Amino acid sequence: MFLPETYQAALFLMLLSMLCWGSWANTLKLCPRFRFQLFYWDYAIGLMLGAVVLGLTAGSSGKTGLPFLADIVQSPLHAALWAAAGGMVFNVANLLLVAAIDVAGLAVAFPVGIGLALIVGSVSSYLVSPAANPVLLFGGVALVALAIVTDAAAYRKREASAKATTTRGIVLSLIAGLLMGSFYPLVAHAMKGAPATPAPGPYAISFFFAVGVLLSTVPANLLLMAKPLDGKPPVVGADYWRAPLGWHVAGVLGGAVWCTGAVANFVASGAHLVGPAVSYSIGQGATMISACWGVFVWHEFAGAPRSARLLLGLMFLFFALGLTAVALAPLY
């Protein structure tokens, strides 16, 4: 399987992860009238396909470790279950975060949900597998969390009429954040291994993770179709088959892009000096990437007040400083 042999290669994979995790949501904009619950069926399928394709290509090349299929066969059951559990936890968190954005708005859901996920995920992943300079790591995490809050403030300034902050929106954001921060330690535990039972490689872990996502999508998404948390009418399943082919392609592409980021992140986390806390923290810089798409491609801040643009500048500064600190943490 392909594994990075230098820190520079691992850093490239972590930045690729950040790019993919911050870009997949653009596929939602390609099908604006597609209810998210219907889009999510294709997204889950694309995530599974991405794990298989990357496993059969990058996971089956190189001279390090076992090829992808052999690695899956020899994987201990407990590691597969931990990775699948990580996929299930992530999946529920992802669905709840989207619902929280619909209920409370981006300016509330993102700082509460993603900010909490970053803190919980980085701290708990560090406890599972300590690596890197903790001062640089957690100092950088604090700066990234501050950047997320600043980004949310910019969106609030942009909105002419911000959504009212409801208790339900805050609760959904908190639950989503706790779960989003909890999935990575489960994956890190699956990759840790033991002397008697070597851990599976990151490509096999990604496959088991995707299986967990796919299996949990069925009950979770069916429930959200019947009882949407955003107060909208129930989703009609037959509308899935009436959607244009392009919308289905966009959903599959979105899942594949997110999966590419996940595989890159899992691969990088096992590299020398890196560790899961650093890899996860840099990956969560995805918020900066999504903000770049919104500002420079979708022109979401065209006509926004000067105060909103000033906050965006501060957001990019905090992100750059925070990610630099996290990237340097393994070296010092």
C-alpha positions in Angstrom: 0.0 0.0 0.0 1.1 3.6 -0.5 2.2 5.3 2.7 4.1 8.6 3.1 7.8 8.2 3.9 8.5 11.8 4.8 6.8 14.4 6.9 6.4 16.6 3.8 4.5 13.9 2.1 2.3 13.4 5.1 1.7 17.2 5.3 0.6 17.2 1.7 -1.9 14.4 2.5 -3.3 16.4 5.4 -3.7 19.5 3.3 -5.4 17.4 0.6 -7.7 16.1 3.3 -8.5 19.7 4.3 -9.2 20.6 0.7 -11.6 17.6 0.1 -13.5 18.0 3.4 -13.9 21.7 2.7 -15.0 21.2 -1.0 -17.5 18.3 -1.1 -20.5 20.4 -0.1 -20.1 22.3 -3.4 -21.9 19.3 -5.0 -25.0 20.3 -3.0 -25.1 23.5 -4.9 -25.3 21.6 -8.2 -28.8 20.2 -7.2 -30.4 23.1 -5.2 -34.0 21.6 -5.3 -32.9 18.2 -4.1 -33.8 17.6 -0.4 -30.7 16.8 1.6 -32.1 13.5 2.8 -32.4 12.3 -0.8 -29.0 13.7 -1.7 -27.5 11.8 1.2 -28.4 8.3 -0.3 -26.1 9.1 -3.2 -23.5 10.7 -0.9 -23.2 7.5 1.2 -22.9 5.3 -1.9 -20.2 7.6 -3.3 -18.3 7.4 0.0 -18.4 3.6 -0.1 -17.2 3.6 -3.8 -14.4 6.0 -3.0 -13.1 3.8 -0.2 -13.1 0.7 -2.5 -11.5 2.5 -5.5 -8.8 4.1 -3.4 -8.2 0.8 -1.7 -7.8 -1.1 -5.0 -5.4 1.6 -6.4 -3.3 3.4 -3.8 -4.0 0.7 -1.2 -2.7 -2.0 -3.4 0.4 -0.4 -4.7 3.8 0.1 -3.1 6.0 -2.3 -1.1 4.8 -1.3 2.4 2.2 -3.4 4.2 -0.3 -5.8 2.8 -2.4 -5.1 -0.4 -5.9 -3.8 0.3 -7.9 -7.0 -0.1 -5.4 -9.1 1.9 -5.4 -6.5 4.6 -9.2 -6.6 4.9 -9.1 -10.4 5.2 -6.5 -10.4 7.9 -8.0 -7.5 9.9 -9.0 -8.5 13.4 -12.7 -8.2 14.1 -12.3 -5.7 16.9 -10.4 -3.2 14.7 -13.1 -3.5 12.0 -15.8 -2.9 14.5 -14.0 0.2 16.0 -13.6 1.6 12.5 -17.2 0.9 11.5 -18.4 2.5 14.8 -16.4 5.6 13.8 -18.2 5.7 10.5 -21.6 5.4 12.2 -20.8 8.1 14.7 -19.6 10.4 12.0 -22.7 9.7 9.9 -25.1 10.7 12.6 -23.1 13.8 13.4 -23.0 14.8 9.8 -26.8 14.5 9.4 -27.4 16.3 12.7 -25.1 19.2 11.7 -27.0 19.8 8.5 -30.2 19.8 10.4 -28.7 22.3 12.9 -27.7 24.6 10.1 -31.2 24.5 8.7 -32.7 25.2 12.2 -30.3 27.7 13.7 -28.3 29.0 10.7 -24.7 28.7 9.7 -23.6 31.4 12.2 -24.8 29.3 15.2 -24.3 25.7 14.0 -20.8 26.1 12.7 -19.0 27.7 15.7 -20.9 25.4 18.2 -20.8 22.2 16.1 -17.5 22.3 14.3 -15.7 24.3 17.0 -16.7 21.8 19.6 -15.8 18.9 17.3 -12.3 20.3 16.7 -11.6 20.6 20.5 -13.1 17.2 21.4 -11.5 15.4 18.4 -8.0 16.8 18.8 -7.9 16.3 22.6 -9.3 12.8 22.6 -7.2 11.7 19.6 -4.1 13.0 21.4 -5.0 11.0 24.5 -5.4 7.8 22.3 -2.1 8.4 20.6 0.1 11.2 22.0 2.3 12.8 19.4 3.7 16.3 18.6 4.4 19.3 20.8 1.2 19.8 22.8 1.8 23.6 23.2 2.0 24.1 19.5 -0.8 21.6 18.8 -3.4 22.9 21.2 -2.3 26.6 20.7 -3.0 26.0 17.0 -6.3 24.3 17.7 -7.3 27.3 19.8 -6.5 29.7 16.9 -8.5 27.5 14.4 -11.4 27.4 16.8 -11.2 31.3 17.0 -11.2 31.4 13.2 -14.4 29.3 13.1 -16.1 31.7 15.5 -14.9 34.7 13.4 -16.2 33.0 10.2 -19.6 32.5 11.8 -19.7 36.2 12.9 -18.9 37.3 9.4 -21.9 35.2 8.1 -24.1 36.8 10.8 -23.0 40.3 9.7 -23.8 39.3 6.1 -27.3 38.1 6.8 -29.9 40.8 6.6 -32.2 38.9 9.0 -30.4 36.2 11.0 -32.3 33.2 12.0 -33.5 33.2 15.6 -31.3 31.2 17.9 -33.6 28.5 19.2 -32.9 26.0 22.0 -33.4 23.1 19.5 -30.8 24.6 17.1 -28.2 24.9 19.9 -28.9 21.4 21.3 -28.6 19.9 17.8 -25.3 21.8 17.2 -23.9 20.6 20.6 -24.9 16.9 19.9 -23.5 17.1 16.3 -20.2 18.7 17.6 -19.7 16.1 20.3 -20.3 13.2 17.9 -18.2 14.8 15.1 -15.4 15.1 17.6 -15.8 11.5 18.8 -15.6 9.6 15.5 -11.8 10.2 15.0 -10.6 8.7 18.3 -12.6 5.5 17.4 -10.7 5.3 14.1 -7.4 6.1 15.8 -8.1 3.2 18.2 -8.8 0.9 15.3 -5.5 1.8 13.7 -3.5 1.4 17.0 -3.2 -2.4 17.0 -1.5 -4.6 19.5 1.6 -6.9 19.5 -0.4 -10.1 19.0 -2.8 -8.6 16.5 -1.3 -6.0 14.1 -3.6 -3.2 13.1 -5.1 -3.0 9.6 -3.7 -0.4 7.3 -5.5 2.9 6.7 -7.1 1.8 3.5 -8.7 -1.2 5.1 -9.8 1.1 8.0 -11.3 3.5 5.5 -13.3 0.6 4.0 -14.7 -0.5 7.4 -15.4 3.1 8.2 -17.4 3.5 4.9 -19.3 0.3 5.7 -20.3 1.9 9.0 -21.5 5.0 7.2 -23.5 3.0 4.7 -25.2 0.8 7.2 -26.1 3.6 9.5 -27.5 5.7 6.7 -30.5 3.4 6.2 -32.2 3.8 9.6 -30.9 7.4 10.3 -31.8 8.8 7.0 -35.2 7.1 6.8 -36.0 8.5 10.2 -35.0 12.0 9.1 -37.1 11.7 5.9 -40.2 10.8 8.0 -39.4 13.3 10.8 -37.3 16.2 9.4 -35.6 18.2 12.2 -35.9 21.4 10.3 -39.7 21.6 10.6 -40.2 21.0 6.9 -42.7 18.5 5.5 -41.7 14.8 5.4 -39.5 13.8 2.4 -41.2 11.7 -0.3 -39.0 8.8 -1.2 -40.4 8.6 -4.7 -38.8 12.0 -5.4 -35.4 10.3 -5.4 -36.3 8.5 -8.6 -37.7 11.6 -10.2 -34.5 13.6 -9.8 -32.3 14.3 -12.8 -29.3 12.0 -13.4 -27.0 14.9 -12.8 -28.2 15.3 -9.2 -27.4 11.7 -8.5 -23.9 12.1 -10.0 -23.4 15.1 -7.9 -24.3 13.2 -4.7 -22.0 10.3 -5.6 -19.2 12.8 -6.4 -19.7 14.5 -3.1 -19.3 11.3 -1.1 -16.2 10.3 -3.1 -14.6 13.7 -2.5 -15.2 13.5 1.2 -13.9 9.9 1.3 -10.7 10.9 -0.6 -10.1 13.4 2.2 -10.8 10.8 4.9 -8.4 8.3 3.3 -5.7 10.9 3.0 -6.2 11.9 6.6 -6.1 8.4 7.9 -3.0 7.6 5.9 -1.2 10.7 7.1 -2.2 10.1 10.8 -0.1 6.9 10.8 3.0 8.6 9.4 6.1 9.1 11.6 5.8 12.2 13.9 2.3 13.0 12.9 -0.3 11.2 15.0 -4.1 11.4 14.8 -4.5 14.7 16.7 -2.4 16.6 14.3 -3.9 15.0 11.2 -7.5 15.6 12.4 -6.8 19.2 13.5 -5.3 20.1 10.1 -8.2 18.3 8.3 -10.7 20.5 10.2 -9.2 23.5 8.5 -11.8 22.5 5.9 -13.9 25.4 7.3 -11.4 27.8 5.8 -11.6 26.0 2.4 -15.4 26.1 2.4 -15.2 29.8 3.3 -12.9 30.4 0.3 -15.4 28.7 -2.0 -18.2 30.9 -0.6 -16.2 34.1 -0.9 -14.2 33.7 -4.2 -16.4 31.3 -6.3 -20.0 31.6 -5.1 -19.6 35.3 -4.2 -21.6 34.9 -1.0 -20.3 38.1 0.4 -20.9 40.3 -2.6 -22.5 43.5 -1.2 -21.9 42.5 2.4 -21.0 45.2 4.9 -17.4 46.2 5.4 -17.5 44.8 8.9 -18.3 41.3 7.5 -15.3 41.5 5.1 -13.0 42.6 7.9 -14.1 39.6 10.0 -13.3 37.4 7.0 -9.8 38.8 6.8 -9.3 38.0 10.5 -10.7 34.5 10.0 -8.1 33.8 7.3 -5.3 35.2 9.5 -6.3 33.1 12.5 -6.6 30.0 10.3 -3.2 30.5 8.7 -1.6 31.0 12.1 -3.4 28.1 13.7 -2.7 25.6 10.9 0.9 26.7 10.8 1.3 26.0 14.5 -0.4 22.6 14.2 1.8 21.7 11.2 5.0 22.6 13.1 3.9 20.7 16.2 5.4 17.3 15.1 8.7 18.9 14.3 9.4 20.6 17.7 
